Amino acid sequence: MKKINIVGLGKLGASMAAAIADRGFHVVGVDIDKKAVEEMNAGRAPVQETGLGELIEKNRGRLRATTEHVEAVLESDISFVIVPTPSDERGAFSLQYARWAFEKLGAALALKKEPHLVVMTSTVLPGACRKELVPVLEATSGSKAGKKWGFCYSPEFIALGSVIRDFLNPDFTLIGEWDKKSGDLLEEFYSQIMLNSPACCRMSLENAELTKISVNSFITTKIAFANTLAELCGRMSGGDVDAVTHALGCDKRIGARYLKGGMGFGGPCFPRDNKAFHFMAAELGVEARIAAATDGMNQQTLSNAVRCIQKSVATGSTVGILGLAYKPFSHVVEQSQALQLARMLAENGYRVLGYDPLAGEMARMELRDKVMIMPSARECIQQADMVVMATPDPEFAQLSPEDFENAKPEMILFDFWRVASEKLRLAEHIRYVAYGRGG
Ligand SMILES: NC(=O)c1ccc[n+]([C@@H]2O[C@H](COP(=O)([O-])OP(=O)(O)OC[C@H]3O[C@@H](n4cnc5c(N)ncnc54)[C@H](O)[C@@H]3O)[C@@H](O)[C@H]2O)c1
C-alpha cells in the first residue's frame, strides 16, 4: 500500500490527511507551522473543520506530522502539495509558497532512489505547473519529470464545513497529467480511497488548471443569476424568487444547487477564482465578460442592500446584523458580504451590532471598533431599529416575535434568505421585508 505525504496542513490539507489515513493509508503531513504539526501529532485538529478532530484522533496510528520536508518525501510514495496560493493585486495567484515548497521537495527527490509522484493540489492558473513549478522540481532534484518522479495537477472541489465528506465523495476527480504513467498512478490511488466511484477526468496540466477555476467561475455566475432574479422579483408585484428558482432548478440542464437568491458569494475561493478566471482570459487576449459581469453583480447585491437599508432607517440608527460568516455553520469571514455590509453601514454613519453563532470572534478581529459583536441574536436585536438576517442560519428561523420586542414601537426585519418563521413575518410590531419578494 502506498504511503502518502501531505504538504500543508491547512483547511484543505489537514482534512485530506485525516481522510486518507481513515481509508487505511499511512500518512505523513508536513507544515512549516510548528503549531499545526504539534496539534496533529497530539491527535487534535490544526484547523476547525467538521469531524476533523475525531478523524485525526481515530487514525493516530497511521497519521503523523513533521516540519521536515525531506523526511516526509523519503518515507512516502506520493506527495500532495496543498500550500496557500494567495491572490495578488492583479487577480492572479501568487506561487511564492508553492515555489518554496517545491524547492524543498526537489531537494528531497535528489536524495531518493525510489519512484515518487508529486501532485499539485493548490489552485493555480493555466501554465503555472509546466512553466513555473515543474522547472523548480527539475532544477532542485537534478532530474527530469517523468523519469524517476512523476507529476500531476489535481485540485479538489470541496466546501468548507464538509471538506472530509466532499473529498471522499466527489462528483468527479480531475487529473492533469505530466505523462500517462503519473496519471495512471493517481487514478489508481483515487479509486482506492473514494467512497462513491466518481468519474475520473484526465487531461493535460493546462486543461486541468483551467477546469478548476472554470468550475468556481461557473458556480458564481449561477449565484449572480439567482440574485439578478431576486432583484427582479423584488420589484415585481407578487414576485417570488424562490418560486422561480425552484422551477428553474427542476430543469436538469440547469440544476438546483447554488440557485437561490440571497446575499452575494464570498469566502476564500469563489470571489478570487472568478477574478483569476477574468485575469487569465485577459492574459490570453480574451475578454471574459461573463466573469466580469458576475463580479459586478456581486458588488451590486451589496450596494443595493446598503441603499435599501439607507432608505428604511435614517443615519445614526442602530442596525443589527444576524450572520457574519460567508455562510452558515462557518467561522470564516473572508470576503463575507455580511461582514462587508456591516463595515459599509458603520462607515455610512450607522451604529452596527453583529451576531454570528460561530464567527463572532473572527468578525470582531476584522471589524475591530467599527461594529459591536453581541453574544446572542436576542441581544443584537434588543437595541436595533432594523435587523438584517444575512445568512440562512437555522438559529435565525427559530427566533420568535418576543425576541423582537424592544423599546421601539416597530422593528424592520430585512430577511435576505427568507428564513424567518411565519410568526415573525406576521407579527404586528415587525415590518417584514423579504429580499426577492415583491409587494
Ligand atoms: N480551503 C478551501 O475551501 C479550498 C478549496 C479548494 C482549493 N483550495 C486551495 O488549496 C490551497 C490551500 O488552501 P487552504 O485553504 O488549505 O490554505 P490554508 O492557508 O488553510 O493552509 C495552508 C497550509 O500550508 C502551510 N504551508 C505554507 N507553506 C508551506 C510549505 N512550504 N511547506 C509546508 N506547509 C506550508 C501553511 O502553514 C498552512 O498550514 C489553496 O491553493 C486553495 O486555493 C482551498
The ligand as a Tripos MOL2 file, in Angstrom:
@<TRIPOS>MOLECULE
LIG
   44    48     1     0     0
SMALL
NO_CHARGES

@<TRIPOS>ATOM
      1 N1         -9.9870   25.9840    1.6470 N.am      1 LIG1
      2 C1        -10.7330   25.6760    0.6050 C.2       1 LIG1
      3 O1        -12.0010   25.6720    0.6580 O.2       1 LIG1
      4 C2        -10.1010   25.2600   -0.6800 C.ar      1 LIG1
      5 C3        -10.8890   24.6180   -1.6520 C.ar      1 LIG1
      6 C4        -10.3060   24.2410   -2.8550 C.ar      1 LIG1
      7 C5         -8.9850   24.5740   -3.0810 C.ar      1 LIG1
      8 N2         -8.2430   25.2070   -2.1350 N.ar      1 LIG1
      9 C6         -6.8670   25.5490   -2.4370 C.3       1 LIG1
     10 O2         -5.9900   24.8080   -1.6120 O.3       1 LIG1
     11 C7         -4.8340   25.5950   -1.3050 C.3       1 LIG1
     12 C8         -4.6470   25.6210    0.1930 C.3       1 LIG1
     13 O3         -5.8070   26.2160    0.7590 O.3       1 LIG1
     14 P1         -6.1260   26.1230    2.3080 P.3       1 LIG1
     15 O4         -7.4210   26.8120    2.4770 O.co2     1 LIG1
     16 O5         -5.9490   24.7340    2.8240 O.co2     1 LIG1
     17 O6         -4.9230   27.0560    2.8930 O.3       1 LIG1
     18 P2         -4.5080   27.2830    4.4080 P.3       1 LIG1
     19 O7         -3.8950   28.6320    4.4440 O.co2     1 LIG1
     20 O8         -5.6330   26.9560    5.3150 O.co2     1 LIG1
     21 O9         -3.3780   26.1700    4.6490 O.3       1 LIG1
     22 C9         -2.1430   26.1380    4.0140 C.3       1 LIG1
     23 C10        -1.1240   25.4710    4.9260 C.3       1 LIG1
     24 O10         0.1000   25.3650    4.1980 O.3       1 LIG1
     25 C11         1.1650   25.6180    5.0940 C.3       1 LIG1
     26 N3          2.3760   25.9240    4.3350 N.ar      1 LIG1
     27 C12         2.7040   27.0670    3.6860 C.ar      1 LIG1
     28 N4          3.8810   26.9070    3.0470 N.ar      1 LIG1
     29 C13         4.2890   25.6420    3.2830 C.ar      1 LIG1
     30 C14         5.4270   24.8810    2.9060 C.ar      1 LIG1
     31 N5          6.3800   25.3850    2.1390 N.pl3     1 LIG1
     32 N6          5.5190   23.6100    3.3400 N.ar      1 LIG1
     33 C15         4.5610   23.0660    4.1260 C.ar      1 LIG1
     34 N7          3.4710   23.7370    4.5180 N.ar      1 LIG1
     35 C16         3.3410   25.0030    4.1090 C.ar      1 LIG1
     36 C17         0.6410   26.7220    5.9760 C.3       1 LIG1
     37 O11         1.3760   26.8290    7.1910 O.3       1 LIG1
     38 C18        -0.8130   26.2830    6.1880 C.3       1 LIG1
     39 O12        -0.9380   25.4350    7.3140 O.3       1 LIG1
     40 C19        -5.0740   26.9610   -1.9600 C.3       1 LIG1
     41 O13        -4.4650   26.9950   -3.2210 O.3       1 LIG1
     42 C20        -6.5600   26.9960   -2.1250 C.3       1 LIG1
     43 O14        -6.9510   27.8130   -3.1990 O.3       1 LIG1
     44 C21        -8.7680   25.5360   -0.9230 C.ar      1 LIG1
@<TRIPOS>BOND
     1     1     2 1
     2     2     3 2
     3     2     4 1
     4     4     5 ar
     5     4    44 ar
     6     5     6 ar
     7     6     7 ar
     8     7     8 ar
     9     8     9 1
    10     8    44 ar
    11     9    10 1
    12     9    42 1
    13    10    11 1
    14    11    12 1
    15    11    40 1
    16    12    13 1
    17    13    14 1
    18    14    15 2
    19    14    16 1
    20    14    17 1
    21    17    18 1
    22    18    19 2
    23    18    20 1
    24    18    21 1
    25    21    22 1
    26    22    23 1
    27    23    24 1
    28    23    38 1
    29    24    25 1
    30    25    26 1
    31    25    36 1
    32    26    27 ar
    33    26    35 ar
    34    27    28 ar
    35    28    29 ar
    36    29    30 ar
    37    29    35 ar
    38    30    31 1
    39    30    32 ar
    40    32    33 ar
    41    33    34 ar
    42    34    35 ar
    43    36    37 1
    44    36    38 1
    45    38    39 1
    46    40    41 1
    47    40    42 1
    48    42    43 1
@<TRIPOS>SUBSTRUCTURE
     1 LIG1         1 GROUP 0 **** ****
